[in-house]
């Protein structure tokens, strides 16, 4: 009797995930978590904006997992770059920063979701699959807050002083909190010293700070409060 050949089972297509985080241990942990899943695989990882863009074409990711703090760089700026160059690729923010302050900024920058690093690993995987499916992933309280604001249900609720800072002003404020001076910040952001000085003046005005020492102290205290969350 002639033996009928058995066709080997075809492997289901895996969605490719690109990880952007400046902590190698975090990247390694995420890669181990994701690579255990049958439908997901890590296709690349980077710790800076330039490294991400350099590897992007070769990696051809289906989704990007992006931290907001990339050494002296801003994950918000990377999200904007990705959405300009590769608008079809969803971006999920995975950050230690409080979602009540950063999630709305991330969505405005083009991200499809926001999840905090303190969340359980199964929620991280669920969030990745959600944005891959074309949906937005936010916690229920955060989604409700954004929906209320978008629908005009909170017309009398004024933004806090920190919320009035632009993304670039917030990044300058964060760098001031790390102890960098104006010239170093200008180098980090590839901006002129005069431009950074203008940002500093806008920040002082919006936060009602009287001078450079008050600005530095406020930035340091705010950064410490973010790191403790």
Steps between C-alpha positions, in 0.01 A plus 500: 500500500637835394581727789343847476750774592399719790540873445673666795283740697552860394601737776249776569620847406654679794457872553839670526560723802773765521602602854637848580627539856828633639528229768653173369347296782151630416550422131622150583203433728251625242664293227476185713136571577405569138700218341316243711181583311412303187365805316766756596873533443755774576658616173732768639583726791665838555573751776508828302295675235773477237565131564128433463477679166822337376366149568138557402508409130694178557283396794168586327299492825122461522488690830739710709523488879647836609612640834465876551836562670792408274806631683500869403246451221122510494292200401226744398728636227576146381128422480447807283789394273362149465150621417633737232719233337294186568143608580356149459711352782330525841700625799436387856661701780634295792618744764569544870342847483153559639238456229285781639764745384662336198238279330313784334825651371601162357166459321529853358850413375353206308522201736222244495533404864660563837580250772709541813796272573349412836214315327491120491671326210174361363366855468810600301435216257130586482589864424736396218231284343239774541698760307598241238128448449450866421361601839611748766628365831458713812401421857128548564545815718733658241272417207204650689695816579603555136148426378347749745746767394446432128121507538508832686354357821767681703492852357574664835800281584810702422827321422759496779809721458707194399240400240537841339863428411559396140674168436830679430466722808432190709813334362711807584345504849590133547859558389531796737391262775788264414746784569585600143569865420369693202795428270493124570125489443546683170755236395275211605199636311699634201362849563669836544574637846267790425215260419548312827509829689166586339358165615625570852324837504174344379524232769558757776204702379263202479606360838521842667866460594699814578855412403756239395540354849124453541485339158782258579352407837151447355637287216705285739207446737263413215746252351549336840124468543471334158780254574335394826171402333 
